[in-house]
Structures are given as structure tokens and as C-alpha cells.
Amino acid sequence: MSDPTFYEKVYEVVRLVPAGRVTSYGAIAKYLGASRSSRLVGWAMNVSHGVSPKVPAHRVVNRNGLLSGKAHFGEPNAMASRLTAEGIVVVEDQIQHFDEVFWDPELELRVI
């Protein structure tokens, strides 16, 4: 079995983000030892919609809690709707109480 690609590692982390919580592109990159690769994490999220098992990409936002990837969900409000269904309050594409719902993989995970 070959080593997982960077995208596969990103997907492994994102699958661990619990419903009702969010993380950021930068937090994932930092956890994976590639702290300057936030954009690469974003690209992984952009192409994750057909990946199996499913990747809950709606739980990954920018460092300020903004739904910066919402354009990649087809319908304009799909990302916000998914987050709202999980109990996260979103106002004008901004997660409210971001510090309370933020899930930091460095704190939550030991080793993948």
C-alpha cells in the first residue's frame, strides 16, 4: 500500500471534524506539517465533493470563520444550510461564535 497523498491526508482529518464544529484550512495544513499550505487544503476541499467515503467539506472555513468555499457547493446557500442543520449559526456567510465551534486538529487529534 502506498503512502497517502496530501489530499488524502486532508480528507482523513476533515472526516474527523464532528458535526456542529468547524475547522480552518490553515489549522489542517498546520496539523499536517505544512503550515504554509492553506490554499492547497482549499484546493483539496474544492475537489472533494465526489470522493468516497464522503468528506464533510462544509465544515472547513477560512481562519476568520467566513464561508470562503461556498461557491464550490453548487447552490449559493448549500454550505450555510448544511452548517445550520448541524446547529452552527451563520449570518451573512460568517460563522457566529466561531471560537466556540472551532475544532483544532492539533488539540483534538494525536496522530493520524
KOLNUDO-366925 format. One line per 10 residues: number of its first residue (from 1); for each residue x negated, y, z of N, C-alpha, C, CB. Coordinates in nm, 3 decimals, padded with zeros to 5 digits. Glycine has a CB too. Example, Ala and Ser with C-alpha at 12.3 -4.5 7.8 and 13.67 -1.06 7.14 Angstrom:
<recs>
1	-01.319:-00.569:00.780:-01.230:-00.450:00.780:-01.320:-00.330:00.780:-01.131:-00.447:00.905  -01.285:-00.225:00.708:-01.367:-00.106:00.714:-01.290:00.003:00.787:-01.408:-00.060:00.572
</recs>
This chain:
<recs>
1	-00.085:-00.118:00.000:00.000:00.000:00.000:-00.089:00.125:00.000:00.097:00.000:00.123  -00.059:00.221:-00.085:-00.141:00.341:-00.095:-00.102:00.442:00.012:-00.129:00.404:-00.234  -00.191:00.536:00.035:-00.164:00.643:00.130:-00.050:00.729:00.078:-00.290:00.728:00.156  00.035:00.779:00.168:00.145:00.864:00.123:00.093:00.996:00.067:00.243:00.890:00.238  00.165:01.050:-00.031:00.129:01.180:-00.087:00.168:01.289:00.014:00.201:01.204:-00.224  00.123:01.410:-00.012:00.160:01.521:00.075:00.311:01.537:00.080:00.094:01.652:00.026  00.377:01.531:-00.035:00.522:01.543:-00.038:00.588:01.434:00.047:00.574:01.537:-00.183  00.541:01.312:00.036:00.598:01.202:00.115:00.580:01.228:00.264:00.532:01.069:00.077  00.466:01.284:00.303:00.443:01.317:00.444:00.540:01.426:00.489:00.297:01.362:00.467  00.561:01.525:00.403:00.658:01.631:00.434:00.796:01.569:00.455:00.663:01.736:00.320
11	00.837:01.481:00.365:00.969:01.419:00.376:00.982:01.338:00.504:00.995:01.329:00.255  00.876:01.270:00.546:00.878:01.194:00.672:00.907:01.286:00.789:00.745:01.121:00.694  00.842:01.402:00.791:00.864:01.498:00.901:01.006:01.552:00.896:00.761:01.614:00.893  01.050:01.595:00.779:01.183:01.656:00.767:01.292:01.558:00.807:01.206:01.706:00.624  01.276:01.431:00.777:01.376:01.331:00.816:01.387:01.318:00.968:01.341:01.196:00.756  01.288:01.364:01.041:01.289:01.356:01.188:01.353:01.477:01.254:01.149:01.339:01.239  01.378:01.583:01.178:01.441:01.702:01.236:01.585:01.666:01.270:01.435:01.826:01.136  01.622:01.678:01.397:01.758:01.638:01.437:01.865:01.732:01.383:01.767:01.632:01.588  01.984:01.681:01.364:02.098:01.765:01.327:02.113:01.872:01.434:02.229:01.680:01.313  02.146:01.993:01.390:02.163:02.104:01.484:02.033:02.175:01.517:02.225:02.055:01.610
21	01.926:02.137:01.451:01.795:02.201:01.471:01.737:02.234:01.335:01.698:02.108:01.553  01.643:02.327:01.331:01.574:02.363:01.207:01.426:02.376:01.234:01.630:02.495:01.147  01.348:02.366:01.128:01.205:02.390:01.136:01.167:02.481:01.020:01.123:02.256:01.132  01.039:02.513:01.009:00.996:02.603:00.903:00.893:02.535:00.813:00.937:02.732:00.962  00.878:02.591:00.695:00.778:02.541:00.601:00.640:02.544:00.666:00.779:02.625:00.470  00.609:02.654:00.732:00.478:02.670:00.795:00.454:02.574:00.909:00.464:02.809:00.844  00.558:02.547:00.988:00.542:02.454:01.101:00.511:02.313:01.050:00.669:02.452:01.188  00.576:02.275:00.941:00.550:02.143:00.882:00.408:02.138:00.828:00.652:02.111:00.770  00.369:02.242:00.754:00.233:02.247:00.697:00.128:02.239:00.807:00.214:02.376:00.614  00.148:02.315:00.912:00.052:02.315:01.023:00.044:02.177:01.088:00.092:02.420:01.129
31	00.159:02.115:01.110:00.161:01.982:01.170:00.085:01.881:01.085:00.306:01.935:01.189  00.095:01.895:00.953:00.028:01.802:00.862:-00.119:01.838:00.839:00.100:01.799:00.730  -00.169:01.938:00.911:-00.309:01.975:00.900:-00.341:02.058:00.777:-00.393:01.853:00.899  -00.239:02.123:00.722:-00.256:02.204:00.602:-00.189:02.339:00.624:-00.197:02.133:00.476  -00.231:02.410:00.727:-00.162:02.531:00.772:-00.145:02.638:00.665:-00.235:02.588:00.886  -00.224:02.635:00.559:-00.210:02.735:00.453:-00.124:02.684:00.337:-00.348:02.776:00.402  -00.050:02.578:00.360:00.026:02.514:00.252:00.177:02.525:00.268:-00.011:02.369:00.245  00.224:02.634:00.328:00.369:02.653:00.346:00.442:02.648:00.212:00.396:02.787:00.415  00.385:02.709:00.111:00.450:02.710:-00.021:00.460:02.570:-00.079:00.375:02.801:-00.117  00.359:02.489:-00.055:00.362:02.352:-00.105:00.474:02.274:-00.036:00.226:02.282:-00.083
41	00.495:02.300:00.092:00.608:02.239:00.163:00.739:02.285:00.098:00.605:02.276:00.316  00.746:02.413:00.065:00.864:02.466:-00.003:00.890:02.397:-00.136:00.849:02.616:-00.026  00.785:02.375:-00.213:00.800:02.305:-00.341:00.847:02.162:-00.318:00.666:02.305:-00.419  00.797:02.100:-00.213:00.843:01.964:-00.181:00.993:01.965:-00.150:00.764:01.906:-00.061  01.038:02.066:-00.078:01.181:02.076:-00.047:01.262:02.100:-00.174:01.207:02.188:00.054  01.209:02.180:-00.266:01.280:02.212:-00.390:01.311:02.088:-00.473:01.199:02.310:-00.473  01.223:01.990:-00.467:01.241:01.870:-00.550:01.286:01.749:-00.468:01.112:01.837:-00.622  01.328:01.771:-00.346:01.363:01.660:-00.257:01.507:01.611:-00.271:01.340:01.701:-00.115  01.589:01.681:-00.345:01.732:01.651:-00.347:01.767:01.513:-00.403:01.803:01.754:-00.427  01.681:01.454:-00.486:01.710:01.322:-00.539:01.631:01.211:-00.473:01.683:01.320:-00.684
51	01.556:01.245:-00.368:01.469:01.148:-00.300:01.552:01.055:-00.212:01.362:01.221:-00.216  01.509:00.930:-00.207:01.574:00.831:-00.122:01.470:00.767:-00.032:01.648:00.724:-00.206  01.497:00.750:00.098:01.618:00.796:00.166:01.627:00.948:00.165:01.620:00.744:00.310  01.749:00.996:00.188:01.776:01.140:00.180:01.686:01.221:00.272:01.921:01.167:00.214  01.659:01.343:00.227:01.578:01.439:00.302:01.671:01.556:00.339:01.452:01.488:00.219  01.689:01.584:00.468:01.777:01.694:00.506:01.708:01.831:00.488:01.822:01.677:00.652  01.685:01.866:00.362:01.611:01.988:00.329:01.677:02.115:00.381:01.595:01.997:00.179  01.807:02.109:00.406:01.877:02.227:00.458:01.827:02.267:00.596:02.027:02.200:00.464  01.756:02.179:00.663:01.704:02.209:00.798:01.566:02.275:00.795:01.697:02.081:00.880  01.518:02.310:00.677:01.387:02.376:00.664:01.409:02.516:00.610:01.291:02.293:00.571
61	01.363:02.614:00.687:01.383:02.756:00.654:01.250:02.830:00.664:01.489:02.820:00.749  01.251:02.959:00.636:01.125:03.031:00.648:01.096:03.065:00.795:01.129:03.160:00.564  00.980:03.121:00.819:00.934:03.143:00.957:01.019:03.239:01.038:00.794:03.194:00.955  01.106:03.313:00.969:01.194:03.407:01.038:01.338:03.356:01.050:01.194:03.539:00.966  01.360:03.232:01.007:01.494:03.176:01.014:01.583:03.214:00.899:01.558:03.217:01.140  01.525:03.262:00.791:01.601:03.300:00.673:01.615:03.181:00.579:01.532:03.418:00.601  01.731:03.165:00.519:01.758:03.054:00.427:01.697:03.085:00.290:01.910:03.029:00.414  01.568:03.090:00.285:01.497:03.130:00.164:01.506:03.027:00.052:01.352:03.156:00.196  01.541:02.903:00.083:01.551:02.799:-00.018:01.692:02.772:-00.066:01.493:02.674:00.035  01.787:02.858:-00.031:01.928:02.831:-00.059:01.959:02.819:-00.207:02.012:02.939:-00.001
71	01.881:02.879:-00.294:01.906:02.874:-00.438:01.889:02.733:-00.494:01.813:02.970:-00.511  01.821:02.646:-00.422:01.793:02.511:-00.469:01.899:02.409:-00.425:01.658:02.466:-00.419  02.011:02.459:-00.372:02.119:02.371:-00.327:02.240:02.376:-00.419:02.160:02.408:-00.186  02.222:02.434:-00.537:02.333:02.442:-00.631:02.428:02.555:-00.595:02.409:02.311:-00.636  02.531:02.524:-00.524:02.630:02.624:-00.481:02.565:02.720:-00.382:02.754:02.554:-00.418  02.588:02.852:-00.396:02.517:02.952:-00.315:02.529:02.938:-00.164:02.566:03.085:-00.352  02.640:02.882:-00.115:02.658:02.873:00.030:02.638:02.731:00.084:02.796:02.921:00.067  02.589:02.639:00.002:02.576:02.499:00.043:02.482:02.482:00.162:02.527:02.414:-00.073  02.369:02.549:00.160:02.272:02.534:00.269:02.332:02.585:00.400:02.140:02.610:00.236  02.391:02.704:00.395:02.453:02.761:00.515:02.568:02.674:00.564:02.504:02.904:00.487
81	02.646:02.619:00.471:02.759:02.534:00.509:02.712:02.408:00.581:02.841:02.495:00.386  02.606:02.347:00.531:02.552:02.227:00.596:02.502:02.259:00.736:02.438:02.166:00.512  02.432:02.370:00.750:02.381:02.408:00.882:02.496:02.440:00.977:02.286:02.529:00.871  02.595:02.512:00.929:02.711:02.547:01.011:02.783:02.421:01.057:02.808:02.639:00.932  02.795:02.323:00.969:02.859:02.196:01.005:02.785:02.124:01.116:02.869:02.106:00.882  02.656:02.155:01.132:02.576:02.094:01.238:02.571:02.181:01.363:02.434:02.069:01.187  02.647:02.291:01.363:02.655:02.375:01.482:02.561:02.494:01.484:02.630:02.293:01.601  02.489:02.517:01.377:02.398:02.631:01.371:02.473:02.752:01.318:02.274:02.599:01.281  02.456:02.865:01.383:02.524:02.987:01.341:02.436:03.059:01.238:02.554:03.080:01.464  02.495:03.084:01.121:02.425:03.152:01.013:02.506:03.276:00.975:02.405:03.058:00.889
91	02.440:03.392:00.979:02.505:03.517:00.940:02.420:03.581:00.831:02.523:03.613:01.063  02.479:03.602:00.715:02.410:03.663:00.601:02.275:03.594:00.575:02.388:03.814:00.626  02.279:03.463:00.564:02.163:03.379:00.534:02.053:03.383:00.641:02.104:03.421:00.402  02.087:03.428:00.761:01.993:03.436:00.872:02.043:03.349:00.986:01.973:03.584:00.919  01.958:03.257:01.032:01.996:03.173:01.146:01.994:03.258:01.273:01.899:03.051:01.160  02.102:03.251:01.346:02.114:03.323:01.472:02.054:03.238:01.585:02.264:03.358:01.502  01.995:03.302:01.683:01.933:03.233:01.796:01.827:03.134:01.746:02.040:03.160:01.881  01.751:03.179:01.649:01.652:03.095:01.582:01.558:03.027:01.681:01.571:03.177:01.483  01.512:03.100:01.781:01.418:03.042:01.877:01.479:02.927:01.957:01.369:03.150:01.973  01.611:02.926:01.971:01.679:02.820:02.046:01.699:02.693:01.964:01.812:02.869:02.096
101	01.711:02.706:01.832:01.736:02.589:01.747:01.609:02.545:01.671:01.848:02.621:01.647  01.501:02.619:01.689:01.377:02.587:01.618:01.317:02.458:01.673:01.275:02.702:01.630  01.280:02.368:01.583:01.220:02.239:01.615:01.077:02.240:01.564:01.302:02.120:01.553  00.982:02.240:01.654:00.841:02.247:01.617:00.782:02.107:01.617:00.762:02.339:01.714  00.743:02.056:01.499:00.692:01.920:01.494:00.567:01.898:01.580:00.661:01.883:01.353  00.486:02.001:01.600:00.369:01.986:01.684:00.406:01.958:01.829:00.283:02.110:01.677  00.519:02.011:01.874:00.564:01.988:02.010:00.649:01.861:02.022:00.643:02.109:02.059  00.725:01.832:01.917:00.822:01.723:01.922:00.764:01.586:01.881:00.937:01.757:01.832  00.660:01.589:01.801:00.604:01.464:01.749:00.461:01.445:01.796:00.610:01.462:01.595  00.423:01.323:01.812:00.285:01.294:01.850:00.205:01.257:01.725:00.278:01.179:01.954
111	00.245:01.151:01.661:00.175:01.101:01.542:00.277:01.042:01.447:00.066:00.996:01.579  00.256:01.066:01.319:00.342:01.000:01.219:00.260:00.892:01.155:00.396:01.101:01.112
</recs>
